Amino acid sequence: MPARPVAGLLKMILDAQQLSNAEMYKILIGSVTPRPIAWAGTRSTDGSNNLAPFSFYNCFSSAPPIVGFSVIPRPDGRKKDTLQNAQDTKCFTLSCASYKLVKEMSKSAATLEPGEDEFVYAGLTAAEALHINAPYVAEALLVFECELRQIISFGNEPGSGNLILGEIKYIHIDESVYDNGRIDIEKLDPVGRLAGNWYATIRDRFELQRG
């Protein structure tokens, strides 16, 4: 039985197939919020470090522990360094973007040329992962060392994502945020991405039982 419209409510119906990439993107980033930030550290085959934040990010499994983030091409259509490096080295790190590092995280999003080091540009310390060939943010309170599991490409058009899935192999965690097997979210103080230049913190929150 078809759904009936609610009296007094007028809703627009948008055909997603008829929207431009820019229109669809604005709707997505304005509605799927707040989004966690994958602060990805990778290394090229010639040894150049790369660091970049991506807000299409989440976890998808705990056994095995799988996280994933999506990378779209540069505005000129070229493949981003993060995607190329993950394909080549089969690994990456994810550093937590805490509020105290939000300015550096934002700065690392600058569109630099391959070979230019975002760690240096953003004034961050590149630390060496213990078990994979990738750097991470030394100042971060929590870091995942990930081995590449799979890359799913959704096309070659502007805005087409490439979902990078990785398996967490090792976790670096500051003792100040780890208490009896749980993460102290207030001390970790992560930021989330909204639309435009806006971000969200965890300052305002409430608890609600399931069901």
Buried (B, 14 or more C-beta within 10 A) or exposed (E): EEEEEEEEEEEEEEEEEEEEEEEBBBBBBEEEBBBBBBBBBBBBEEEBBBBBBBBBBEEEEEEEBBBBBBBBBEEEEEEBBBBBBBBBBBBBBBBBBBBEBBEBBBBBBEEBEBEBBBBEBBEBEBBEBEEBBBBBBBBBBBBBBBBBBEBEEEEEEBBEBBBBBBBBBBEBBBEEBBEEEEBBEEEBBBBBBBBEEEBBBBEEEEEEEEE
